[in-house]
Every structure is written in C-alpha cells, then in structure tokens.
Amino acid sequence: MFGSGSSGERTRWVILSRGERQAKEAINEGVKRHLEAIGVACEIAEVPFSPTINALEVIFPNGSKITALPANPDTARGFSANVFLDEFAFHADSREIWKALFPVISAGWKLRVVSTPNGKGNKFYELMTDLENTEWSRHTVDIYQAVADGLPRNIEQLRKGLNDEDAWAQEFELKWLDEASSWLSYDLIDAVEHEQAGKPELYQGGSCFVGMDIAARNDLTVIWVIELVGDVYWTREIVELKRVPLREQLAELNRIMKQYHVVAGNLDQTGMGEKMVEDAQAEHGKRIAGTLFNLSTKLKMATIGKTAFEDRKIRIPQGNSNLREDLHKLKKITGANGTPRFTAESDSNGHADRTWACFLALTAATDAVMQPVMAHSRRPRKSKDLTVGY
C-alpha cells in the first residue's frame, strides 16, 4: 500500500472499517504512524462521502489516495480501487458487504482482509476456514508468534491482567470461539444430539425429571421431560405452548406428570409462575419445586446445564433447528464488577425458553439426587416392648 504511493506509481486504496470511529483510527493510528516512520509526506483530510458519512482521506503528492470509510453494503459498492477490510469479522452484514465488493475486485484490484476472530457466524470465519477454496492466501499471527517475532509484550502478564479465558482464547490466541459469548457452543450441542431423543414412544418407564419455563407475553412456555437411563438423561418430550392460558398450561403439566414417572419437577416461579407453582404443588405435592430467576439461580442452573452438555450426560433431539438456535442463543456477559449474567435476544423463536426449561429439568434431577433420604426399617423396633409391665 505504502510502496506504490512513495515510488511514484499512482494507486488507490479504500479501507472499510466497522464504523466511522474505527475508520478514523485506521488512518490516525495505522496509516499515519507508518508514513511518519518511513518519512513519507502526505495530506490528511476529512471529506463528506454521503449526507450521513464522512471519510478520512490520505492524499500523496503523486495523486495516490487512501480513503477510510465505515463499512456497509452501500459504501462497499462501486469503488474502482484496492480494498482493505479492517476487522471484517465484526462488520455488520459481512456477507452483504462481501457480495457488494466482489464485482470490484473481479476487475483486477487487490483485496486484503484482516481481523480478530468473532465467533463462527460471519464471512471472515468462512474465508479463513474453507480450506478447499485455494484462491486466497491465508496468514495467522497469534500473540505467541508476534512475541517470537519481536513484539515487546509479557504474555503471562497480559493473560493474568485480562483474567478471562474465553476472551484470551479469541482475542490473543485467535481461536474460533462461539462460546466466547454463547453459553453452549454448537460443538457442545452437536455432541449430544441423537435421533432417538425427543420421542415419547421410546420412554422406558424410568425415573423422569421435568423443567418448565413459563411464558411472559409472546415468549414460549416450554415443558422439558428427561428420563434417566443409566447415567444419561434422555430427552423424552419437549412441549411448546405459545399464547396459551395458564389453566391450559397447568393441564399440560398434569398430563406430563401422569404420563411419566416424574420424580421431581422444577418450575419457573418468576412473575406469573408464582400461581402456576402454587397450583402444581397443590396437585402434585413435594415433587414440584419453584425457582425464582435471579443472578444466583441462573448461574447455578446454567452451570448444571453446561456441565451435562460438556460431560455428554444428556441427549437432545437431532436436526431441530429452532432448538439448536435457542440453546445457542443464551449469552454469558460479565459485568463491570465481575458478576456474570445471562441474556438472550427475544425473537419469533422465543427467548431461550427451551434452554431454561432444559436447565430447570437438569437442576430438578441434580437436586433430587442430592436430597437426604430418611431411613426406614422393614419392621417396627420391638425394644420398647421389653419394658412393658415393669
């Protein structure tokens, strides 16, 4: 980029960054610093690109230009220039930007794509991992390689200071981590899918545990039934109810309790769940417990759930795209004070309702196993009878 600008050959480069701030940073912290280091004179100007977007432009004495813009499909379209995609994995609409760019580079211009990983759901991940596509030259430099090549950084100090293994793996080791944000990665989900899970007719008559996430407004009410077979919890049935009155939800829970040998059930007691738990306990007694959702209880349930997935102690239906998306939707976010919290985007497919129903069922199973059992002898003790009459 800099060689042609300083050698007299006229050229044009466009840098597309995630946003306007990042585009300015690419010029001020990247291009400008390199030019100063090699002693190249230039002019830097902020120019209007559209009514809402300003571009930062570096102009060389020979007429060569470097233009930095925030990336979107419209700004990517129509350039006759070499293109540099900056932190491409973080661009919104990365696939649309790629489609808009391709006619440009097909005319013989150069394309350079640079980014830190950002999970697996973007075009940059596809470009870097599709090894059958040999049209591209791929290069990776993680923190270890950078330090080995002379970057003055203390790796252990950085790692301890960051104090976040997921962030370290993605930002410094350049690993493709969905779990860097998603509580359950697709790899974990894939590993426990089974074609025989989720079929009530395959119920073997064993001990079952039930989790019920109760809907608020447009979300789903989900009842999740697992059966313990050996040391594995097999999903036997997942009931999904949308915009269904509470009395009908209770009726469906009653059916589940009668159809399966339910040892314990755990229901979402938050909000409208309070009345549901009260009615269910009146019907089924101590087999039903309620859980008020808060930071502490969510962390407990999510940890129990993730452990079951990691240890492959659960089986879930295979090929159910809505279920897969729901399980992958739950995100763990660490707050400023270090406290983790769990969030999930709400859409037409729910609000991670299936996930919480699953975790509630696994928590019911865990709590039932850990409950102390009162010992009972087969016969009443007779020792007291020895003193009768004295």
N, C-alpha and C positions, 0 to 999 in steps of 0.2 A: 504493500500500500504506500509506504513512505519512499521506497526506492524509486518508483517511476515519477513521483512528484518532485524529487530532488534532482533527477538525472536529465530533466528536460522533456521527457515523454509525457504528453498530456493525457490525463486519465480522470475517471470519475468513480467515487465510491459512495455508497449510501449505507449508513449504519441504522439498523432498525432495532430499537430497544423496547423494553417492556412498557415504559411510559415516558412522559416528557422530562421528568426529573432524571431518569436513568439515561436518557439520550444526552442531556447536558453533561452528566457525569462522564459519559463515554468520551466526550470531547475534552472536557477540562482535566479529568484525571487520567485519561488514557492517551488520546492523540496529542494533546498539548505537551504533556510531560515527555513523550517520546521525541517530539520535534525539538524541544529545548535540549534534550540530551544529545541529539546528533547535530544541533546547530543549524536547523532549517528555519528560514524566515517564512512567516505566513500571516494572514489576516483572519481573525475570527469574528464573525458577525451573526447576530440573531435576526432571522428573516421570517416573515409570515409565510406559512405554507398553505394554510386554509383559514377561514374565519375563526376557527377554534384551536388551531395548532400552529405553534411556532417551531421553526427548525433552526438548529445551530449549524453554521457552515464555516469550514476552514477553506480558505482560498490561497492557493500557492501563486508565486509570481508568474509561472508559466501558464496559468489558467486552470490547472488541475483543482478539483474540489473534493472535499469530504463533507457530506451532509448527514446530520444525525436527526432522526425522527422517532416519535413513538410509533410502535408497530400496530397496525390493524390491516385488514384486507384492502381497504381503500388506499392507505398510504403505500402499501406494498405494490400496488398495481401501476403499470405504465411507465416505470423507470427504464431508461437505457443507460445502465450503469452496472458496475460490480456491486455486489450486496454483501454486507456483513451482518449476520443475525446475532445480536448480543443477548445472552441469557435466554435462548429460544425456548427452553423448557418451561419458562414462566410466562410466556406470551399467551394472552387470552386468544382463543380462536387460532391456535397454532396451525391446524390443518388447513383452515381457510386462507391464512397468510401464505402457507406453502403453495397452495393451488394458484393463488394470485401471482406469486413470484415466478413460478416455473416458466411461463412464456418469456419472461425477461431473460433468465439465464440460458434458455434454449437458443438465444441469438448469439451465444458465444461469450457472454460475460462470466466473470468468476463469482463463485458463491462460497462464503466462509460461514460456518455455523459454530458458535461457541456457547457452552452453557454448563452450569452445575446441574446435576440430576434433580428432577422434581417429580418423583414417582414414575408410574408407567403409563399414565393416561394422556400422553401428549405425543406430538410428531417427533420431537427430538429423541425420545426413547426408541421409537420405531427406526429412525435413521441410524442410531448407534448400535442397535441390537440385531437388525436384519442383515445377517452376515452373507445371505445369498445375494444381496444387492452389492455387487463389486464395483459400482460406478463411483463410489465415494472413498476417499482416503480418510481413515479414522485415527485419531490420536487422543490418548488419555494421559493426563498428568495429575496424579493424586498428591496429597501432602507429602507422602514418603518420597516419591520421585522428585518432587520440587525441592525438598530439602537436600536430597542426594545430589541434585544438580546445582546447589549453591544458595538456595533461598534461606536467609538467616531467620529461622524460626525454631522454637523449642517445642517439639511435638508433644511431649508429656505435659508440659505446662499448659499448652493450648487445650489439650483434652480434659485435664482436670478443671481448668477455668470454665470451659463450656458446660461440663457436668450434665451432658445429655447424650446418651449413647446413640439414639436414633439420629439426632442432628449431626453428631460426629460422623456417623457412617455415611450420611448423604452428602453433607457439605464438604467434608475433608477426605473421605475415602472413596467418594464418588460412586456409592452403591445405589442401585435402583430400588429404593425402599418405598413401597406403598405404605408399610406400617410406620413410616416416619410420621404419618398423620393418621392413617386408618388403624383402628384398634385391631381389626382382623384383616390380614393381608389376603389377597386372592390365593396365594400359595397355601396358606392355612386352610382356607375354605375348600380349595380343590382337594386337599389331602383327606378330608373327612366326608366327601360326597360319596353316596352309594345308591345304586339303582333300586335297592330293596328298602331303602329308608322312606318314611312318609306314607307307608301303605298300611292302613288299619287292619286289612285282612291278614297281615303277617304277624299280628300280635300273638305272642307265645304264652300269654297268661301270667307273666311275671309281674314283679313289683313295678309300678309306674309312678312318675312324678310329673306334676303339672305346673306350668307357669302361665300367667295371664296378664297381659299388658292391656289396660283398659283405655279406650279411645277418649280423646278430647276433641270435640268438633269434627273436623274432617279426617282425622287420623284413623288408623285401623285398631279395632280390638282384636287381639291375637291370643289364641289358646294353644299352647305348645305341649304336646304329650311325649315323654320319653320313657322307654322301658329299659330296665337294667338287665342285660343279657351277658352273663359272665362279669367282666369288668368294664363293659362298654355300654353307653347309653344310646339306644337306638330310637330315633325319632319315629313315632308311630302315627302321629296325626298332627297337622297344623290347621287350625280353624281360623279363618279370617272373616271378620264382620265389619262392615262399614255402614255408618249411619243407622245402626240397629238399636232400638230401645233397650234400656238396661235390663228390663224384665226378660227380654228375649236372649240377651247375653247370659243372664243367670240360668235360663233354661238350657242353653247350650252347654254351660259348665256342668249342670246337673247331669246331662246326658253323658258327658265325658266321665264323670265320677262313677256312674253306673256301668258304663261300657268297659272300663278298665279297672284293674285292681290298683287304685290310687292310694299310695302310702302317705303322700304329702303333696300339698299344693301351695304355691306362693303367688299371691295376687298383688298387683299394683294398688296400693291403698291411697295414693295421692289424689286429692281433689274428689271427683265423682266416684273414685274407687272405694271411698270410705263406706258408703252404703252397700256396695257390692260385697265387700269383705264381711260386713256385719250379717248380711243375708246368707252368704255362703257358709259362714261359721254356724249360723243357726240351723242350717240344713245338714252340714257335714261335720260339725264339731271341730275337734282339735287337729284334724287333718289339714285344715285350711289355716294359713297364716297370711298376714298382710305386711307389705313393705312400703314404708314412706320413702319416696325417692328424694335423696339429698346427696351431697358430695360424698359422704362416707359410705352410704349404702350402695350408691352407684359404683364406687371404686371396688367395694367388696364383690358385688355381682359380676362386674366386668372382669375382675381378676380370676374369679372362679370359672367364668365362661372361657376366657382366653386360655387358661391352663388346660381345660378339657380339649380345646382345639389343638393346642400345641402337643399334648400327650396323645392325641388321636383317641380319646375316650368317648367321642360322640360320633354318631353317623347322621347325616342330614340328606334330604332328597337331592338327587342328581339332576342337573340341567334345568333348574328353576331359576331363570334369570332375575326375576323380581326378588327372590330370596337372596341370591348372591349379592345383588346391589344393596339390599337392605343390610346384610351382615357387614358389607364393606363400607357402609355409609357412616358408621359410628367413628367419630374422631376423638382422640385424646389431645387436649390442649393444656399446656402448663401455664398457669397464671404467673403474674409478676412476683407473687410471694412463694412460688414453687408448688402451689397446690394444684393437682391435676383436676380437670373437669372434662366431662364428656358431652359432646354436641353432635347433632346430626341435622342435615338440611331436610326440611319438610317439602315433599313434592307429592304428586298424584300416587306415588307408590308407597307413601307412608312417611314415618318419622323415626326410622329404625325400630318400629314397633315389634317386628318379628324378632329382632335381635334381643330386645329386652325380655320378651316372652321366653325365649330360649334360655337366657341367663337366669331368669326367675325360676325356671324348671330345674336347671342345674344347681341353683342355690338351695331349692327345696330338697333336692337329693342329698346335697352335702350336709345340710343342717339335720336331716333325718338320720343320716349315718352317725352324726356326732352327738345325737341326743342320748343322755344316760338312760339306761333301761332298768326298771325296778325288778329285782329278782323275786320270783315266786316259787315256793316249793310245791311239789306234787301233792303232798298231804299236809294237813294241819299238824303243827307240832303238838306232841302229847305230854311234854314235860310238866306242864302245869297240873295235869291230872294226878300226878304222883302225890300232890299235897292235899288233895281233896279229903276231907274228913279229919284233918289234923288241926 
